[in-house]
Amino acid sequence: MPTFVYMTRCDGCGQCVDICPSDIMHIDKTYRRAYNIEPNMCWECYSCVKACPQHAIDCRGYADFAPLGHSVRVLREEAKATISWRLKFRDGREKNFVSPIRTTPWGSIKGPAEYPAPRPEDFAKQELALEPETLKIKGGLPALRPDQLKQGVV
């Protein structure tokens, strides 16, 4: 079950329409309420769920954190800079998760073309190109020395 809109909660503000990456959230012209025009094409990215100020959009959770027969509610609180997830299981139990909202100013993240191209010797390393620099880890990522590995395992 992809995203769906509770029509009694939706006020037709259109924030879900603006943020949907697959362009499937639309505003009904008659009722002025949001709806998903193509549920099978939903990416389930939760962008619309997080953006909705009325908490009118619901969706299924991924199987890794929510089993079948559950409901997921999302609450975005800008003042607290958190996103809260509430899972309600079939047997009535509830679990709550709170995550911080991480935002960066628009245009502050460099694009791939703004980084130098990897050198040929970079392809022989375990790290990704520019990984230690972008993660801001001085001296590189921690790694095991060959003498710390199990004998016979390379």
MDTraj code that builds the backbone (N, CA, C; nanometers):
import mdtraj as md
import numpy as np

residues = "MET PRO THR PHE VAL TYR MET THR ARG CYS ASP GLY CYS GLY GLN CYS VAL ASP ILE CYS PRO SER ASP ILE MET HIS ILE ASP LYS THR TYR ARG ARG ALA TYR ASN ILE GLU PRO ASN MET CYS TRP GLU CYS TYR SER CYS VAL LYS ALA CYS PRO GLN HIS ALA ILE ASP CYS ARG GLY TYR ALA ASP PHE ALA PRO LEU GLY HIS SER VAL ARG VAL LEU ARG GLU GLU ALA LYS ALA THR ILE SER TRP ARG LEU LYS PHE ARG ASP GLY ARG GLU LYS ASN PHE VAL SER PRO ILE ARG THR THR PRO TRP GLY SER ILE LYS GLY PRO ALA GLU TYR PRO ALA PRO ARG PRO GLU ASP PHE ALA LYS GLN GLU LEU ALA LEU GLU PRO GLU THR LEU LYS ILE LYS GLY GLY LEU PRO ALA LEU ARG PRO ASP GLN LEU LYS GLN GLY VAL VAL".split()
xyz = np.array([
    [0.0845, -0.1177, 0.0000],
    [0.0000, 0.0000, 0.0000],
    [0.0887, 0.1237, 0.0000],
    [0.0926, 0.1982, -0.1088],
    [0.1719, 0.3215, -0.1131],
    [0.1026, 0.4333, -0.0351],
    [0.1480, 0.5541, -0.0545],
    [0.0903, 0.6660, 0.0202],
    [-0.0574, 0.6838, -0.0124],
    [-0.1302, 0.7288, 0.0873],
    [-0.2691, 0.7654, 0.0662],
    [-0.3009, 0.8840, 0.1551],
    [-0.4029, 0.9594, 0.1183],
    [-0.4359, 1.0845, 0.1857],
    [-0.5679, 1.0690, 0.2609],
    [-0.5679, 1.1104, 0.3863],
    [-0.6921, 1.1200, 0.4634],
    [-0.7593, 1.2506, 0.4221],
    [-0.8673, 1.2399, 0.3459],
    [-0.9328, 1.3585, 0.2914],
    [-0.9872, 1.4518, 0.4003],
    [-1.0235, 1.3973, 0.5147],
    [-1.0778, 1.4825, 0.6216],
    [-0.9690, 1.5681, 0.6870],
    [-0.8424, 1.5274, 0.6752],
    [-0.7315, 1.6041, 0.7341],
    [-0.6670, 1.7003, 0.6342],
    [-0.6702, 1.6654, 0.5059],
    [-0.6022, 1.7440, 0.4032],
    [-0.6719, 1.8787, 0.3836],
    [-0.5902, 1.9861, 0.3746],
    [-0.6476, 2.1182, 0.3482],
    [-0.6123, 2.1691, 0.2080],
    [-0.5459, 2.0853, 0.1280],
    [-0.5147, 2.1217, -0.0099],
    [-0.4028, 2.2222, -0.0247],
    [-0.3096, 2.2270, 0.0711],
    [-0.2019, 2.3261, 0.0657],
    [-0.1051, 2.3016, -0.0497],
    [-0.0909, 2.1758, -0.0944],
    [-0.0071, 2.1439, -0.2091],
    [0.1390, 2.1199, -0.1786],
    [0.1784, 2.1170, -0.0525],
    [0.3196, 2.0928, -0.0206],
    [0.3632, 1.9537, -0.0663],
    [0.2738, 1.8564, -0.0581],
    [0.3065, 1.7209, -0.1042],
    [0.3254, 1.7187, -0.2557],
    [0.2482, 1.7977, -0.3259],
    [0.2587, 1.8057, -0.4717],
    [0.3942, 1.8646, -0.5107],
    [0.4350, 1.9691, -0.4391],
    [0.5611, 2.0356, -0.4704],
    [0.6828, 1.9472, -0.4454],
    [0.6771, 1.8603, -0.3451],
    [0.7956, 1.7852, -0.3045],
    [0.8034, 1.6454, -0.3659],
    [0.6952, 1.5944, -0.4225],
    [0.6928, 1.4573, -0.4745],
    [0.7908, 1.4406, -0.5910],
    [0.8932, 1.3538, -0.5755],
    [0.9909, 1.3378, -0.6832],
    [0.9376, 1.2657, -0.8062],
    [0.8333, 1.1856, -0.7903],
    [0.7797, 1.1147, -0.9065],
    [0.6570, 1.1841, -0.9651],
    [0.6209, 1.2989, -0.9119],
    [0.5127, 1.3828, -0.9648],
    [0.3789, 1.3089, -0.9732],
    [0.3476, 1.2316, -0.8691],
    [0.2203, 1.1588, -0.8700],
    [0.1208, 1.2108, -0.7661],
    [0.1628, 1.3059, -0.6834],
    [0.0689, 1.3679, -0.5909],
    [0.0059, 1.4876, -0.6622],
    [-0.1264, 1.4926, -0.6639],
    [-0.1990, 1.6001, -0.7322],
    [-0.3097, 1.6515, -0.6424],
    [-0.3595, 1.7686, -0.6748],
    [-0.4726, 1.8269, -0.6024],
    [-0.5971, 1.8064, -0.6868],
    [-0.6986, 1.7454, -0.6268],
    [-0.8262, 1.7253, -0.6940],
    [-0.8918, 1.8615, -0.7158],
    [-0.9307, 1.8925, -0.8398],
    [-0.9863, 2.0236, -0.8722],
    [-1.1237, 2.0471, -0.8096],
    [-1.2002, 1.9433, -0.7893],
    [-1.3341, 1.9567, -0.7316],
    [-1.3290, 1.9716, -0.5799],
    [-1.2571, 1.8818, -0.5142],
    [-1.2582, 1.8782, -0.3677],
    [-1.1427, 1.9558, -0.3034],
    [-1.0437, 1.9996, -0.3837],
    [-0.9265, 2.0709, -0.3322],
    [-0.8544, 1.9914, -0.2245],
    [-0.8353, 1.8642, -0.2519],
    [-0.7632, 1.7747, -0.1614],
    [-0.6580, 1.6996, -0.2427],
    [-0.5490, 1.6645, -0.1772],
    [-0.4420, 1.5915, -0.2448],
    [-0.4805, 1.4455, -0.2621],
    [-0.4252, 1.3837, -0.3644],
    [-0.4417, 1.2393, -0.3833],
    [-0.3274, 1.1880, -0.4692],
    [-0.3028, 1.0599, -0.4594],
    [-0.1965, 0.9932, -0.5337],
    [-0.2584, 0.9420, -0.6636],
    [-0.2163, 0.9966, -0.7783],
    [-0.2808, 0.9612, -0.9053],
    [-0.2380, 0.8247, -0.9570],
    [-0.1213, 0.7762, -0.9140],
    [-0.0718, 0.6474, -0.9619],
    [-0.0022, 0.5741, -0.8473],
    [-0.0797, 0.5107, -0.7581],
    [-0.0211, 0.4459, -0.6400],
    [0.0870, 0.3432, -0.6730],
    [0.0753, 0.2739, -0.7846],
    [0.1752, 0.1724, -0.8191],
    [0.3105, 0.2325, -0.8543],
    [0.3138, 0.3596, -0.8873],
    [0.4390, 0.4255, -0.9235],
    [0.5019, 0.4999, -0.8061],
    [0.4444, 0.4897, -0.6885],
    [0.4969, 0.5593, -0.5704],
    [0.6318, 0.5007, -0.5307],
    [0.7298, 0.5871, -0.5088],
    [0.8636, 0.5440, -0.4686],
    [0.8688, 0.5114, -0.3201],
    [0.7677, 0.5499, -0.2464],
    [0.7640, 0.5351, -0.1006],
    [0.8861, 0.6002, -0.0370],
    [0.9156, 0.7208, -0.0811],
    [1.0306, 0.7948, -0.0277],
    [0.9925, 0.8732, 0.0974],
    [0.8655, 0.8831, 0.1262],
    [0.8108, 0.9522, 0.2443],
    [0.8278, 1.1038, 0.2387],
    [0.8674, 1.1599, 0.1256],
    [0.8827, 1.3048, 0.1170],
    [0.7507, 1.3754, 0.1421],
    [0.6436, 1.3277, 0.0815],
    [0.5132, 1.3919, 0.0999],
    [0.4634, 1.3753, 0.2436],
    [0.4904, 1.2593, 0.3018],
    [0.4467, 1.2327, 0.4390],
    [0.5144, 1.3295, 0.5350],
    [0.6443, 1.3506, 0.5159],
    [0.7197, 1.4397, 0.6035],
    [0.6829, 1.5858, 0.5810],
    [0.6473, 1.6217, 0.4574],
    [0.6192, 1.7614, 0.4254],
    [0.4788, 1.8058, 0.4638],
    [0.3863, 1.7146, 0.4801],
    [0.2462, 1.7509, 0.5039],
    [0.2283, 1.8156, 0.6416],
    [0.1875, 1.9424, 0.6454],
    [0.1699, 2.0093, 0.7746],
    [0.0458, 1.9600, 0.8509],
    [-0.0484, 1.8977, 0.7802],
    [-0.1715, 1.8497, 0.8441],
    [-0.1624, 1.7038, 0.8872],
    [-0.0511, 1.6377, 0.8566],
    [-0.0335, 1.4943, 0.8865],
    [-0.1466, 1.4122, 0.8243],
    [-0.1791, 1.4479, 0.7012],
    [-0.2907, 1.3837, 0.6325],
    [-0.2483, 1.2680, 0.5433],
    [-0.1182, 1.2459, 0.5269],
    [-0.0705, 1.1412, 0.4363],
    [-0.0115, 1.0276, 0.5187],
    [-0.0521, 0.9080, 0.4845],
    [-0.0032, 0.7893, 0.5535],
    [0.0564, 0.6951, 0.4499],
    [0.1350, 0.6021, 0.4940],
    [0.1956, 0.5065, 0.4032],
    [0.2384, 0.3836, 0.4808],
    [0.2750, 0.2813, 0.4068],
    [0.3235, 0.1609, 0.4731],
    [0.4697, 0.1786, 0.5086],
    [0.5123, 0.1094, 0.6104],
    [0.6529, 0.1116, 0.6468],
    [0.7263, 0.0019, 0.5729],
    [0.8556, 0.0135, 0.5660],
    [0.9355, -0.0904, 0.5034],
    [0.9406, -0.2127, 0.5936],
    [0.9541, -0.3283, 0.5346],
    [0.9504, -0.4536, 0.6092],
    [1.0635, -0.4665, 0.7099],
    [1.1707, -0.3897, 0.6931],
    [1.2814, -0.4025, 0.7874],
    [1.2514, -0.3413, 0.9234],
    [1.1533, -0.2516, 0.9324],
    [1.1217, -0.1981, 1.0637],
    [0.9735, -0.2083, 1.1007],
    [0.8893, -0.2510, 1.0106],
    [0.7474, -0.2602, 1.0410],
    [0.6860, -0.3795, 0.9682],
    [0.6340, -0.4767, 1.0413],
    [0.5752, -0.5947, 0.9767],
    [0.4378, -0.5653, 0.9169],
    [0.3829, -0.6630, 0.8467],
    [0.2505, -0.6466, 0.7863],
    [0.1449, -0.6206, 0.8929],
    [0.0426, -0.5483, 0.8570],
    [-0.0681, -0.5227, 0.9477],
    [-0.0412, -0.4098, 1.0449],
    [0.0456, -0.3209, 1.0140],
    [0.0803, -0.2118, 1.1030],
    [0.0348, -0.0804, 1.0400],
    [0.0463, 0.0268, 1.1153],
    [0.0284, 0.1593, 1.0579],
    [0.1462, 0.2456, 1.1006],
    [0.1834, 0.3389, 1.0156],
    [0.2958, 0.4278, 1.0427],
    [0.2447, 0.5705, 1.0381],
    [0.2742, 0.6463, 1.1416],
    [0.2402, 0.7886, 1.1430],
    [0.3692, 0.8670, 1.1565],
    [0.3805, 0.9752, 1.0843],
    [0.5002, 1.0575, 1.0854],
    [0.4624, 1.1972, 1.1317],
    [0.5449, 1.2531, 1.2196],
    [0.5212, 1.3883, 1.2687],
    [0.6498, 1.4680, 1.2519],
    [0.6452, 1.5690, 1.1681],
    [0.7612, 1.6567, 1.1472],
    [0.7423, 1.7799, 1.2328],
    [0.8372, 1.8019, 1.3233],
    [0.8297, 1.9175, 1.4122],
    [0.9486, 2.0086, 1.3858],
    [0.9235, 2.1135, 1.3071],
    [1.0297, 2.2064, 1.2697],
    [1.0884, 2.2760, 1.3918],
    [1.0036, 2.3126, 1.4887],
    [1.0518, 2.3847, 1.6070],
    [1.1513, 2.3005, 1.6870],
    [1.1275, 2.1705, 1.6946],
    [1.2173, 2.0801, 1.7671],
    [1.3265, 2.0239, 1.6772],
    [1.3158, 2.0469, 1.5476],
    [1.4095, 1.9925, 1.4476],
    [1.4143, 1.8399, 1.4540],
    [1.2952, 1.7775, 1.4652],
    [1.2885, 1.6318, 1.4716],
    [1.1776, 1.5786, 1.3810],
    [1.1937, 1.4515, 1.3441],
    [1.0882, 1.3760, 1.2774],
    [1.0598, 1.2559, 1.3657],
    [0.9344, 1.2393, 1.4034],
    [0.8946, 1.1276, 1.4895],
    [0.8155, 1.0274, 1.4074],
    [0.8462, 0.9010, 1.4261],
    [0.7754, 0.7926, 1.3584],
    [0.7058, 0.7091, 1.4651],
    [0.5755, 0.6853, 1.4486],
    [0.5030, 0.6003, 1.5415],
    [0.4487, 0.4810, 1.4651],
    [0.4883, 0.3617, 1.5071],
    [0.4391, 0.2376, 1.4480],
    [0.3367, 0.1773, 1.5416],
    [0.2241, 0.1416, 1.4871],
    [0.1218, 0.0732, 1.5655],
    [0.1038, -0.0650, 1.5049],
    [0.1293, -0.1677, 1.5865],
    [0.1225, -0.3052, 1.5400],
    [-0.0203, -0.3572, 1.5519],
    [-0.0463, -0.4725, 1.4880],
    [-0.1803, -0.5313, 1.4899],
    [-0.2279, -0.5626, 1.6306],
    [-0.1357, -0.5989, 1.7195],
    [-0.1768, -0.6352, 1.8552],
    [-0.1915, -0.5138, 1.9470],
    [-0.1786, -0.3918, 1.8931],
    [-0.2000, -0.2711, 1.9715],
    [-0.0731, -0.2076, 2.0272],
    [0.0390, -0.2802, 2.0241],
    [0.1640, -0.2220, 2.0732],
    [0.2066, -0.1066, 1.9833],
    [0.2772, -0.0122, 2.0424],
    [0.3280, 0.1014, 1.9664],
    [0.4767, 0.1181, 1.9919],
    [0.5466, 0.1616, 1.8891],
    [0.6888, 0.1967, 1.9020],
    [0.7066, 0.3349, 1.8434],
    [0.7873, 0.4146, 1.9089],
    [0.8132, 0.5505, 1.8636],
    [0.9614, 0.5695, 1.8369],
    [0.9935, 0.6352, 1.7258],
    [1.1302, 0.6664, 1.6885],
    [1.1390, 0.8162, 1.6652],
    [1.2467, 0.8763, 1.7103],
    [1.2672, 1.0188, 1.6876],
    [1.4021, 1.0367, 1.6208],
    [1.4044, 1.1122, 1.5112],
    [1.5282, 1.1379, 1.4382],
    [1.5447, 1.2881, 1.4209],
    [1.6686, 1.3365, 1.4229],
    [1.6887, 1.4804, 1.3988],
    [1.6717, 1.5130, 1.2510],
    [1.6273, 1.6336, 1.2231],
    [1.6192, 1.6829, 1.0858],
    [1.7542, 1.7465, 1.0554],
    [1.8182, 1.6982, 0.9503],
    [1.9460, 1.7559, 0.9102],
    [1.9223, 1.8374, 0.7848],
    [1.9462, 1.9637, 0.7952],
    [1.9266, 2.0498, 0.6787],
    [2.0547, 2.1251, 0.6489],
    [2.0768, 2.1509, 0.5250],
    [2.1912, 2.2308, 0.4811],
    [2.1375, 2.3394, 0.3895],
    [2.2033, 2.4541, 0.3847],
    [2.1556, 2.5604, 0.2964],
    [2.1543, 2.5150, 0.1504],
    [2.0545, 2.5608, 0.0764],
    [2.0410, 2.5239, -0.0635],
    [2.1636, 2.5682, -0.1409],
    [2.2221, 2.4765, -0.2176],
    [2.3387, 2.5072, -0.2987],
    [2.4707, 2.4956, -0.2251],
    [2.4696, 2.4564, -0.0980],
    [2.5946, 2.4487, -0.0224],
    [2.6694, 2.3174, -0.0435],
    [2.6050, 2.2161, -0.1003],
    [2.6689, 2.0868, -0.1231],
    [2.7272, 2.0864, -0.2639],
    [2.8549, 2.0511, -0.2733],
    [2.9203, 2.0494, -0.4039],
    [2.8677, 1.9325, -0.4873],
    [2.8582, 1.9563, -0.6167],
    [2.8172, 1.8524, -0.7100],
    [2.9359, 1.7658, -0.7491],
    [2.9103, 1.6493, -0.8096],
    [3.0194, 1.5596, -0.8487],
    [3.1214, 1.6242, -0.9422],
    [3.0776, 1.7122, -1.0282],
    [3.1692, 1.7749, -1.1243],
    [3.2640, 1.8732, -1.0566],
    [3.2328, 1.9158, -0.9356],
    [3.3169, 2.0130, -0.8655],
    [3.4337, 1.9473, -0.7915],
    [3.4355, 1.8150, -0.7857],
    [3.5458, 1.7425, -0.7221],
    [3.6476, 1.7023, -0.8286],
    [3.7736, 1.6901, -0.7913],
    [3.8718, 1.6439, -0.8906],
    [3.8481, 1.4971, -0.9261],
    [3.8849, 1.4605, -1.0456],
    [3.8683, 1.3212, -1.0899],
    [3.9623, 1.2307, -1.0111],
    [3.9210, 1.1068, -0.9831],
    [4.0099, 1.0144, -0.9107],
    [4.1350, 0.9843, -0.9922],
    [4.2446, 0.9683, -0.9200],
    [4.3716, 0.9331, -0.9839],
    [4.3752, 0.7812, -1.0033],
    [4.4588, 0.7305, -1.0951],
    [4.4657, 0.5850, -1.1164],
    [4.4995, 0.5075, -0.9888],
    [4.5864, 0.5613, -0.9029],
    [4.6211, 0.4901, -0.7796],
    [4.5056, 0.4858, -0.6792],
    [4.4070, 0.5740, -0.6952],
    [4.2907, 0.5723, -0.6058],
    [4.2057, 0.4471, -0.6253],
    [4.2115, 0.3881, -0.7434],
    [4.1297, 0.2701, -0.7709],
    [4.1799, 0.1460, -0.6976],
    [4.3026, 0.1475, -0.6492],
    [4.3594, 0.0335, -0.5762],
    [4.3317, 0.0424, -0.4264],
    [4.2757, 0.1530, -0.3798],
    [4.2491, 0.1728, -0.2370],
    [4.1118, 0.1187, -0.1989],
    [4.0960, 0.0933, -0.0692],
    [3.9662, 0.0459, -0.0199],
    [3.8663, 0.1595, -0.0065],
    [3.9156, 0.2809, 0.0156],
    [3.8261, 0.3943, 0.0338],
    [3.7705, 0.4421, -0.0994],
    [3.6598, 0.5079, -0.0915],
    [3.6058, 0.5727, -0.2103],
    [3.6858, 0.6990, -0.2360],
    [3.6800, 0.7490, -0.3569],
    [3.7534, 0.8709, -0.3896],
    [3.7043, 0.9843, -0.3001],
    [3.7965, 1.0566, -0.2413],
    [3.7697, 1.1729, -0.1545],
    [3.6961, 1.1380, -0.0252],
    [3.6856, 1.0096, 0.0074],
    [3.6092, 0.9714, 0.1268],
    [3.6660, 1.0306, 0.2559],
    [3.7950, 1.0163, 0.2856],
    [3.8427, 1.0735, 0.4119],
    [3.8254, 1.2252, 0.4199],
    [3.8466, 1.2952, 0.3077],
    [3.8350, 1.4410, 0.3089],
    [3.6913, 1.4857, 0.3334],
    [3.5958, 1.4238, 0.2651],
    [3.4568, 1.4666, 0.2792],
    [3.3974, 1.4250, 0.4137],
    [3.4488, 1.3167, 0.4717],
    [3.4026, 1.2756, 0.6049],
    [3.4760, 1.3505, 0.7155],
    [3.5754, 1.4285, 0.6770],
    [3.6544, 1.5084, 0.7711],
    [3.7208, 1.4215, 0.8777],
    [3.7819, 1.3114, 0.8337],
    [3.8555, 1.2216, 0.9233],
    [4.0036, 1.2414, 0.8964],
    [4.0721, 1.2976, 0.9949],
    [4.2155, 1.3235, 0.9781],
    [4.2919, 1.1919, 0.9808],
    [4.3860, 1.1771, 0.8891],
    [4.4663, 1.0565, 0.8835],
    [4.3991, 0.9413, 0.8115],
    [4.2833, 0.9612, 0.7548],
    [4.2143, 0.8548, 0.6814],
    [4.1233, 0.7707, 0.7690],
    [4.0519, 0.6815, 0.7060],
    [3.9600, 0.5939, 0.7775],
    [4.0374, 0.4881, 0.8554],
    [3.9866, 0.4482, 0.9719],
    [4.0546, 0.3419, 1.0447],
    [4.0458, 0.2112, 0.9672],
    [4.1557, 0.1366, 0.9655],
    [4.1598, 0.0095, 0.8931],
    [4.2494, -0.0873, 0.9689],
    [4.2245, -0.2145, 0.9515],
    [4.3078, -0.3171, 1.0137],
    [4.4396, -0.3302, 0.9378],
    [4.5443, -0.3492, 1.0133],
    [4.6740, -0.3782, 0.9519],
    [4.6768, -0.5267, 0.9178],
    [4.7610, -0.5696, 0.8243],
    [4.7684, -0.7128, 0.7897],
    [4.7974, -0.8029, 0.9092],
    [4.8770, -0.7555, 1.0083],
    [4.9069, -0.8398, 1.1229],
    [4.7874, -0.8556, 1.2179],
    [4.6831, -0.7732, 1.2008],
    [4.5638, -0.7850, 1.2841],
    [4.4607, -0.8814, 1.2254],
    [4.4792, -0.9206, 1.1007],
    [4.3860, -1.0118, 1.0357],
    [4.4105, -1.1552, 1.0826],
    [4.3102, -1.2414, 1.0681],
    [4.3270, -1.3823, 1.1026],
    [4.4296, -1.4454, 1.0111],
    [4.5005, -1.5421, 1.0644],
    [4.6018, -1.6115, 0.9849],
    [4.5349, -1.6875, 0.8707],
    [4.5885, -1.6750, 0.7527],
    [4.5355, -1.7472, 0.6383],
    [4.4265, -1.6718, 0.5645],
    [4.3798, -1.5598, 0.6211],
    [4.2758, -1.4810, 0.5554],
    [4.3430, -1.3551, 0.5014],
    [4.3245, -1.3302, 0.3735],
    [4.3883, -1.2131, 0.3122],
    [4.2852, -1.1088, 0.2845],
])
top = md.Topology()
chain = top.add_chain()
for i, resn in enumerate(residues, 1):
    res = top.add_residue(resn, chain, resSeq=i)
    for name in ("N", "CA", "C"):
        top.add_atom(name, md.element.get_by_symbol(name[0]), res)
traj = md.Trajectory(xyz[None], top)
